[in-house]
Amino acid sequence: MRIENPIVVQRAQALRRWALSTLLLVGGVVPAMLMAAHEAEAFSASDIYRNASNSVVLIFGFEDSGAGSSGTGSVLTRDGLILTNNHVIANATSGKLFGNILIYFKPKPISGDNKKDLTKPYLVEVVARDKDLDLALLRVKNPPADLRPLEVADSEEVDIGESVAAIGHPSGGGLWTLTTGTVSSKRRDQARDIFQTDTAINPGNSGGPLLDEYSRLVGVNTFVRRVNEQGLPLEGLNYSLRASLALAWVNGQGATTLASVARGNLAATPAPVQTPAPRSESPPTPTPQAQPEAPPAPRYEPAPAPPEPEAREFTAPDGTQMYGVPNVENDLDESLQQARTAYEELTARRDKSIKEMDKLFDGYDNF
């Protein structure tokens, strides 16, 4: 029979409880720390920029003389549907559409010089627009064959505190630049479901994408509050229309039907399984002796394209941290004048082609 000291027993029990609680704490904290580290590593501004910037367009709307506006849009389909804000393509005073609208795709390479980067404009037609939601759907005429649409995320899966990025064309920062921040709140503003974010959004970002860590569209950057009701300055109050509402509106216009991608749907498409050919039981046919090949003709490879300037982090004149190819002298008003000239040349070529076609058909009528 063993006699135990009650004081020793109590100390042993207390030690076991301490050890168990420590193990449970470590077991919960360590995975949480690892998950937080994983999430921090998952959000990469450079990866988002590489994946999404080619799916973002620069938009100009203007009259033949007078008012004009610039903004950003997101490529939704391979045949050239573009999502943006209504206020980018409409006169702020009259609310009517600008008489002229054109867009630019991101050049390859982008130099940071607007005169070099904005040389190939595209005409668009307005498919639909909604003043209350501040949304517009455009279709590019004769779009490039290599368009890369943005995937649309289920924005209801985005939580407060998650990291997000915006790509657009802020004055003083450059074209196709990226800024980062977090989702500050999710709320409703009149008829609009919106995100509030501290991601820097400036004139020129309107209509552009708010992106998650997977480079998927979670919002449409729409407006900024600079002062409160008392006229006091505000900072970091930027708003994006949630992608779920924007997607429902797009699908209701009859031009396309798109589905959002759930957060968990990240698995890569498996490679097709190669089925081996059935073995033949007949004896193999003898292979004829190969004839010596003629020496290949000399190939003349075109000169390689100049390398794209490396995108990098930089600070805009207003102190905003950005990512992309800096162009601190970027003046959107000057770019608008350049767009006007490009539009005149583009429409002149179009009108000339129409006249030539009319002459051709007149010639056929004379037979």
Order of alpha helices (4+ residues) and beta strands (2+ residues): alpha-alpha-beta-beta-beta-alpha-beta-alpha-beta-beta-beta-beta-beta-beta-beta-beta-alpha-beta-beta-alpha
